[in-house]
Amino acid sequence: MSHCKGRSMTAIKRIDPKYGQGIPKLLKKIRTLSCYRHENIVSLLVFGDEMILVYEHVSRGSLDRYLDSSHLTWSQRLKICLDATKGQRYLHDHQRLIHCDVKSTNILLDDQWNAKVSDVGLSIMGPANEHSSVTL
């Protein structure tokens, strides 16, 4: 996590180039992810050839930390579900992506308990201008 005077907090992640796909394919995916802008998607703010990713910081962390407690009211839980659905719908309808790893650890909560979908990196790109179904 990083904080600069007059700036918002950020979350910084460094990717090991040995992990996963080749570097050119990974950089292409990162460039694509940096274009997504929606209030219910964690924003990738900056990336570089050094495989360092800078994301917006989502202060309350992941949803899984709160599911077993009585800290959340039912109306808050419903709002979180709706927010996560809006983020998923944006990915599906506007970016033609299927997330493929939706779980409580990939739903992050901000100060106002707004939910944001994270870890979009495992998504599958769907065909443009077609209605289709994918079986996983």
Z-matrix of the N, CA and C atoms (Angstrom, degrees):
N
C 1 1.438
C 2 1.520 1 108.51
N 3 1.305 2 116.12 1 146.73
C 4 1.456 3 121.22 2 -177.91
C 5 1.526 4 108.91 3 -138.92
N 6 1.321 5 115.77 4 150.38
C 7 1.456 6 119.91 5 177.80
C 8 1.522 7 108.02 6 -143.66
N 9 1.311 8 116.87 7 125.43
C 10 1.460 9 122.12 8 178.06
C 11 1.518 10 108.36 9 -113.30
N 12 1.325 11 116.38 10 146.67
C 13 1.454 12 120.81 11 179.84
C 14 1.527 13 110.15 12 -56.51
N 15 1.333 14 116.17 13 127.27
C 16 1.453 15 121.25 14 179.56
C 17 1.521 16 114.07 15 78.96
N 18 1.300 17 117.23 16 5.62
C 19 1.463 18 121.56 17 -178.13
C 20 1.523 19 109.70 18 -121.07
N 21 1.301 20 115.49 19 164.30
C 22 1.458 21 121.32 20 176.01
C 23 1.521 22 109.63 21 -79.07
N 24 1.330 23 115.46 22 159.02
C 25 1.459 24 120.01 23 174.07
C 26 1.519 25 108.99 24 -69.30
N 27 1.313 26 115.58 25 149.79
C 28 1.454 27 121.02 26 178.57
C 29 1.519 28 109.74 27 -131.91
N 30 1.311 29 115.83 28 160.20
C 31 1.461 30 122.52 29 172.93
C 32 1.521 31 106.71 30 -112.04
N 33 1.327 32 116.40 31 131.13
C 34 1.459 33 121.27 32 -176.50
C 35 1.517 34 109.46 33 -113.63
N 36 1.325 35 115.13 34 133.41
C 37 1.463 36 121.27 35 -178.71
C 38 1.526 37 108.14 36 -131.09
N 39 1.314 38 115.89 37 133.12
C 40 1.471 39 120.40 38 175.96
C 41 1.518 40 108.17 39 -110.31
N 42 1.329 41 116.41 40 129.94
C 43 1.458 42 121.43 41 -178.18
C 44 1.520 43 109.01 42 -98.50
N 45 1.323 44 115.60 43 132.19
C 46 1.459 45 121.09 44 175.14
C 47 1.521 46 107.79 45 -76.30
N 48 1.335 47 118.62 46 118.35
C 49 1.467 48 120.43 47 -177.47
C 50 1.529 49 113.19 48 -61.01
N 51 1.323 50 117.81 49 -20.83
C 52 1.468 51 120.87 50 178.76
C 53 1.521 52 111.67 51 -74.03
N 54 1.333 53 116.36 52 -19.14
C 55 1.456 54 121.45 53 -175.98
C 56 1.523 55 110.10 54 -88.46
N 57 1.297 56 117.04 55 129.55
C 58 1.468 57 121.05 56 171.82
C 59 1.512 58 113.75 57 81.42
N 60 1.335 59 115.24 58 -136.85
C 61 1.456 60 123.08 59 -171.11
C 62 1.524 61 111.24 60 -80.37
N 63 1.334 62 115.47 61 171.10
C 64 1.450 63 120.65 62 175.29
C 65 1.516 64 110.99 63 -65.65
N 66 1.316 65 116.03 64 158.20
C 67 1.463 66 121.54 65 -175.97
C 68 1.528 67 112.78 66 -60.57
N 69 1.335 68 121.32 67 -46.23
C 70 1.477 69 119.27 68 179.87
C 71 1.532 70 112.86 69 -59.10
N 72 1.334 71 116.63 70 -42.41
C 73 1.464 72 120.25 71 179.64
C 74 1.528 73 110.54 72 -66.72
N 75 1.337 74 116.65 73 -40.03
C 76 1.457 75 121.10 74 179.20
C 77 1.527 76 110.87 75 -65.44
N 78 1.328 77 118.03 76 -43.44
C 79 1.468 78 120.87 77 178.50
C 80 1.523 79 111.50 78 -62.72
N 81 1.324 80 117.16 79 -38.04
C 82 1.464 81 120.62 80 177.09
C 83 1.527 82 110.20 81 -62.38
N 84 1.343 83 116.83 82 -43.87
C 85 1.460 84 120.84 83 179.18
C 86 1.530 85 110.58 84 -64.08
N 87 1.329 86 117.41 85 -40.77
C 88 1.466 87 121.42 86 179.67
C 89 1.525 88 110.40 87 -64.22
N 90 1.325 89 117.74 88 -42.38
C 91 1.475 90 120.52 89 177.32
C 92 1.526 91 110.68 90 -59.73
N 93 1.325 92 115.78 91 -40.04
C 94 1.462 93 120.53 92 178.21
C 95 1.524 94 110.38 93 -64.54
N 96 1.343 95 116.99 94 -46.80
C 97 1.465 96 120.95 95 -179.11
C 98 1.524 97 111.80 96 -61.22
N 99 1.321 98 117.59 97 -33.24
C 100 1.464 99 120.44 98 -177.23
C 101 1.526 100 112.39 99 -68.74
N 102 1.321 101 117.84 100 -14.13
C 103 1.472 102 121.62 101 179.86
C 104 1.527 103 113.00 102 -86.11
N 105 1.327 104 118.28 103 -14.50
C 106 1.462 105 120.51 104 -176.15
C 107 1.519 106 110.14 105 -75.23
N 108 1.318 107 116.23 106 125.68
C 109 1.463 108 121.67 107 178.14
C 110 1.520 109 108.88 108 -133.54
N 111 1.317 110 115.37 109 109.93
C 112 1.462 111 121.45 110 177.15
C 113 1.519 112 107.32 111 -155.81
N 114 1.327 113 116.73 112 144.56
C 115 1.459 114 120.34 113 -176.77
C 116 1.524 115 113.18 114 -63.65
N 117 1.330 116 118.61 115 -17.43
C 118 1.460 117 121.51 116 -179.11
C 119 1.528 118 112.87 117 -111.97
N 120 1.331 119 116.15 118 22.33
C 121 1.466 120 122.76 119 174.04
C 122 1.528 121 107.16 120 -125.34
N 123 1.331 122 117.95 121 132.56
C 124 1.462 123 120.98 122 175.64
C 125 1.525 124 107.74 123 -66.32
N 126 1.324 125 116.16 124 124.63
C 127 1.465 126 121.34 125 -174.88
C 128 1.521 127 112.16 126 -83.63
N 129 1.325 128 115.10 127 132.55
C 130 1.459 129 121.61 128 168.78
C 131 1.520 130 105.73 129 -85.52
N 132 1.328 131 117.07 130 115.00
C 133 1.459 132 121.39 131 -173.07
C 134 1.525 133 112.81 132 -88.54
N 135 1.326 134 116.54 133 -43.30
C 136 1.458 135 121.67 134 -174.33
C 137 1.520 136 108.51 135 -146.84
N 138 1.320 137 116.48 136 147.09
C 139 1.459 138 120.94 137 171.18
C 140 1.519 139 107.98 138 -146.46
N 141 1.315 140 115.54 139 160.64
C 142 1.459 141 118.98 140 179.14
C 143 1.515 142 111.47 141 -145.20
N 144 1.313 143 115.80 142 170.35
C 145 1.459 144 121.32 143 179.88
C 146 1.529 145 112.36 144 -62.74
N 147 1.325 146 117.46 145 -16.54
C 148 1.458 147 121.50 146 178.67
C 149 1.523 148 111.73 147 -78.90
N 150 1.334 149 116.90 148 5.74
C 151 1.465 150 123.29 149 179.04
C 152 1.534 151 111.93 150 64.89
N 153 1.322 152 116.60 151 34.26
C 154 1.458 153 122.23 152 174.77
C 155 1.521 154 107.37 153 -105.74
N 156 1.332 155 115.55 154 126.12
C 157 1.459 156 122.08 155 -179.75
C 158 1.524 157 108.44 156 -111.52
N 159 1.316 158 117.16 157 136.11
C 160 1.459 159 122.21 158 177.65
C 161 1.522 160 107.62 159 -117.57
N 162 1.328 161 115.19 160 116.22
C 163 1.463 162 122.73 161 -178.93
C 164 1.523 163 109.75 162 -108.99
N 165 1.321 164 115.93 163 158.57
C 166 1.461 165 118.90 164 169.70
C 167 1.526 166 107.57 165 -62.19
N 168 1.321 167 116.26 166 145.33
C 169 1.462 168 120.72 167 177.41
C 170 1.523 169 108.91 168 -85.72
N 171 1.316 170 116.63 169 132.19
C 172 1.468 171 121.59 170 178.74
C 173 1.530 172 105.86 171 -113.87
N 174 1.329 173 115.74 172 105.48
C 175 1.460 174 124.17 173 -160.10
C 176 1.524 175 117.87 174 -62.25
N 177 1.315 176 118.75 175 -34.92
C 178 1.467 177 119.09 176 -175.30
C 179 1.529 178 113.41 177 -87.21
N 180 1.302 179 116.97 178 -4.82
C 181 1.464 180 119.44 179 177.63
C 182 1.517 181 112.29 180 80.09
N 183 1.320 182 115.37 181 -158.09
C 184 1.465 183 119.99 182 -172.15
C 185 1.525 184 113.21 183 -86.05
N 186 1.301 185 114.36 184 152.54
C 187 1.463 186 123.26 185 -177.67
C 188 1.521 187 112.30 186 -58.50
N 189 1.321 188 118.56 187 -33.92
C 190 1.469 189 120.90 188 -176.61
C 191 1.524 190 112.54 189 -58.20
N 192 1.327 191 118.29 190 -24.35
C 193 1.470 192 121.96 191 178.95
C 194 1.529 193 112.36 192 -68.47
N 195 1.324 194 117.61 193 -18.80
C 196 1.461 195 121.19 194 -172.47
C 197 1.525 196 114.33 195 -113.99
N 198 1.311 197 118.60 196 -10.56
C 199 1.466 198 120.58 197 -172.75
C 200 1.521 199 113.96 198 -65.42
N 201 1.319 200 117.87 199 -35.38
C 202 1.463 201 120.58 200 -177.01
C 203 1.522 202 113.90 201 -89.60
N 204 1.310 203 117.64 202 2.28
C 205 1.460 204 119.94 203 -178.97
C 206 1.525 205 110.41 204 -106.43
N 207 1.296 206 114.69 205 164.60
C 208 1.467 207 119.59 206 176.93
C 209 1.531 208 110.12 207 -90.30
N 210 1.332 209 116.78 208 11.48
C 211 1.461 210 122.22 209 -177.60
C 212 1.530 211 112.32 210 -63.64
N 213 1.328 212 117.32 211 -34.01
C 214 1.462 213 120.99 212 -179.29
C 215 1.522 214 111.03 213 -94.11
N 216 1.320 215 115.80 214 133.08
C 217 1.462 216 119.78 215 174.11
C 218 1.526 217 108.29 216 -78.18
N 219 1.325 218 115.97 217 166.88
C 220 1.467 219 119.03 218 178.34
C 221 1.518 220 111.44 219 -65.69
N 222 1.328 221 117.44 220 -33.83
C 223 1.468 222 118.71 221 178.10
C 224 1.535 223 110.64 222 -68.69
N 225 1.339 224 117.92 223 -36.31
C 226 1.461 225 120.17 224 175.46
C 227 1.530 226 110.62 225 -65.11
N 228 1.327 227 116.06 226 -41.75
C 229 1.471 228 120.34 227 179.37
C 230 1.530 229 110.69 228 -61.67
N 231 1.320 230 116.52 229 -42.40
C 232 1.461 231 120.40 230 178.88
C 233 1.529 232 110.83 231 -64.09
N 234 1.349 233 116.61 232 -43.38
C 235 1.464 234 120.25 233 178.48
C 236 1.528 235 110.76 234 -61.29
N 237 1.322 236 117.81 235 -41.46
C 238 1.465 237 121.71 236 178.21
C 239 1.525 238 110.15 237 -60.75
N 240 1.330 239 116.51 238 -43.60
C 241 1.478 240 120.52 239 177.60
C 242 1.524 241 111.14 240 -60.75
N 243 1.320 242 116.23 241 -44.96
C 244 1.469 243 120.19 242 -179.87
C 245 1.531 244 111.59 243 -65.34
N 246 1.343 245 116.68 244 -41.34
C 247 1.467 246 120.17 245 177.66
C 248 1.528 247 111.07 246 -61.17
N 249 1.328 248 116.45 247 -46.19
C 250 1.469 249 120.42 248 179.95
C 251 1.525 250 110.26 249 -62.38
N 252 1.323 251 116.26 250 -38.23
C 253 1.463 252 120.53 251 178.19
C 254 1.525 253 110.88 252 -64.88
N 255 1.335 254 117.17 253 -40.31
C 256 1.474 255 120.50 254 177.65
C 257 1.532 256 110.70 255 -62.03
N 258 1.324 257 116.78 256 -41.44
C 259 1.460 258 120.27 257 177.70
C 260 1.517 259 111.72 258 -63.98
N 261 1.337 260 116.04 259 -44.12
C 262 1.468 261 120.37 260 178.14
C 263 1.527 262 111.05 261 -63.36
N 264 1.316 263 115.50 262 -40.65
C 265 1.469 264 119.25 263 -179.88
C 266 1.528 265 111.19 264 -63.84
N 267 1.331 266 116.38 265 -40.58
C 268 1.469 267 120.08 266 176.04
C 269 1.528 268 110.31 267 -58.46
N 270 1.326 269 116.44 268 -47.38
C 271 1.470 270 119.60 269 179.51
C 272 1.524 271 111.16 270 -60.78
N 273 1.316 272 115.83 271 -42.79
C 274 1.463 273 119.95 272 -175.35
C 275 1.525 274 112.19 273 -74.89
N 276 1.319 275 116.92 274 -51.77
C 277 1.468 276 120.85 275 -172.92
C 278 1.528 277 113.90 276 -79.48
N 279 1.338 278 117.20 277 -36.18
C 280 1.463 279 119.78 278 -174.11
C 281 1.524 280 113.67 279 -101.71
N 282 1.322 281 117.18 280 -25.92
C 283 1.463 282 119.83 281 -179.20
C 284 1.524 283 112.59 282 -112.69
N 285 1.332 284 116.69 283 -4.73
C 286 1.472 285 122.47 284 179.65
C 287 1.529 286 111.71 285 58.88
N 288 1.345 287 116.41 286 41.61
C 289 1.460 288 121.75 287 179.95
C 290 1.515 289 111.53 288 -116.42
N 291 1.306 290 115.78 289 145.87
C 292 1.460 291 122.60 290 170.02
C 293 1.521 292 105.72 291 -112.78
N 294 1.319 293 118.05 292 123.83
C 295 1.460 294 122.77 293 -171.29
C 296 1.526 295 113.30 294 -62.11
N 297 1.302 296 119.05 295 -46.20
C 298 1.476 297 125.14 296 176.36
C 299 1.527 298 115.37 297 74.32
N 300 1.320 299 119.73 298 -4.26
C 301 1.464 300 120.36 299 179.40
C 302 1.527 301 110.34 300 -146.28
N 303 1.328 302 116.02 301 46.61
C 304 1.461 303 120.48 302 -179.09
C 305 1.526 304 108.56 303 -77.13
N 306 1.317 305 115.47 304 120.67
C 307 1.465 306 122.24 305 177.62
C 308 1.522 307 107.77 306 -160.56
N 309 1.319 308 116.49 307 166.83
C 310 1.463 309 120.75 308 -173.79
C 311 1.529 310 112.84 309 -62.17
N 312 1.323 311 119.08 310 -27.36
C 313 1.467 312 120.22 311 177.89
C 314 1.527 313 112.26 312 -74.08
N 315 1.328 314 117.47 313 -14.67
C 316 1.464 315 121.72 314 178.38
C 317 1.524 316 112.89 315 -104.06
N 318 1.325 317 116.59 316 11.27
C 319 1.464 318 122.25 317 171.45
C 320 1.526 319 105.74 318 -112.25
N 321 1.327 320 117.00 319 114.69
C 322 1.459 321 121.76 320 -177.51
C 323 1.520 322 110.08 321 -105.10
N 324 1.340 323 115.52 322 152.06
C 325 1.464 324 121.87 323 -175.20
C 326 1.525 325 110.63 324 -120.19
N 327 1.332 326 116.30 325 134.26
C 328 1.462 327 120.01 326 178.38
C 329 1.528 328 110.68 327 -93.14
N 330 1.331 329 116.98 328 -172.91
C 331 1.471 330 122.26 329 -177.37
C 332 1.523 331 113.53 330 -57.37
N 333 1.328 332 117.75 331 -33.62
C 334 1.463 333 122.07 332 -178.70
C 335 1.528 334 112.03 333 -95.24
N 336 1.322 335 117.28 334 15.44
C 337 1.469 336 123.93 335 179.57
C 338 1.530 337 112.46 336 65.39
N 339 1.334 338 116.75 337 25.32
C 340 1.461 339 120.18 338 172.48
C 341 1.523 340 108.02 339 -78.46
N 342 1.323 341 116.61 340 135.64
C 343 1.467 342 121.29 341 -179.33
C 344 1.518 343 110.54 342 -90.32
N 345 1.336 344 115.16 343 141.51
C 346 1.462 345 122.40 344 178.14
C 347 1.520 346 108.52 345 -133.62
N 348 1.320 347 116.17 346 129.99
C 349 1.462 348 121.91 347 178.75
C 350 1.528 349 108.15 348 -75.92
N 351 1.332 350 115.93 349 134.04
C 352 1.465 351 120.64 350 179.09
C 353 1.523 352 110.53 351 -125.62
N 354 1.304 353 115.38 352 178.31
C 355 1.468 354 123.83 353 176.58
C 356 1.526 355 111.77 354 55.80
N 357 1.307 356 115.13 355 52.62
C 358 1.459 357 121.47 356 -178.28
C 359 1.535 358 111.02 357 -79.00
N 360 1.313 359 117.56 358 -3.05
C 361 1.458 360 122.47 359 -174.90
C 362 1.513 361 115.91 360 -59.82
N 363 1.344 362 119.23 361 -23.40
C 364 1.459 363 121.42 362 -179.56
C 365 1.519 364 112.54 363 -89.98
N 366 1.311 365 116.74 364 6.22
C 367 1.463 366 121.04 365 -175.15
C 368 1.520 367 112.85 366 -64.16
N 369 1.334 368 114.37 367 153.23
C 370 1.459 369 122.28 368 175.83
C 371 1.519 370 107.92 369 -106.55
N 372 1.326 371 116.58 370 129.08
C 373 1.462 372 121.83 371 177.92
C 374 1.522 373 109.02 372 -79.16
N 375 1.333 374 116.35 373 126.25
C 376 1.455 375 121.27 374 179.43
C 377 1.514 376 111.43 375 -93.39
N 378 1.333 377 117.25 376 167.08
C 379 1.464 378 120.55 377 178.88
C 380 1.526 379 111.00 378 -69.05
N 381 1.311 380 117.24 379 139.92
C 382 1.464 381 121.86 380 179.59
C 383 1.520 382 110.16 381 -74.16
N 384 1.329 383 115.95 382 145.63
C 385 1.468 384 123.25 383 175.23
C 386 1.525 385 113.93 384 57.14
N 387 1.303 386 117.49 385 28.25
C 388 1.460 387 120.42 386 176.42
C 389 1.516 388 108.57 387 -133.40
N 390 1.307 389 114.90 388 146.84
C 391 1.451 390 120.06 389 170.23
C 392 1.511 391 105.85 390 -93.74
N 393 1.300 392 116.24 391 128.23
C 394 1.456 393 118.82 392 -178.13
C 395 1.515 394 109.64 393 -147.32
N 396 1.297 395 115.73 394 167.03
C 397 1.456 396 120.80 395 174.62
C 398 1.513 397 107.79 396 -127.81
N 399 1.325 398 115.19 397 148.07
C 400 1.456 399 121.40 398 -179.82
C 401 1.511 400 107.60 399 -125.77
N 402 1.309 401 116.96 400 131.82
C 403 1.454 402 121.70 401 175.92
C 404 1.514 403 108.27 402 -103.13
N 405 1.325 404 115.79 403 125.93
C 406 1.465 405 120.13 404 -179.93
C 407 1.503 406 110.09 405 -106.84
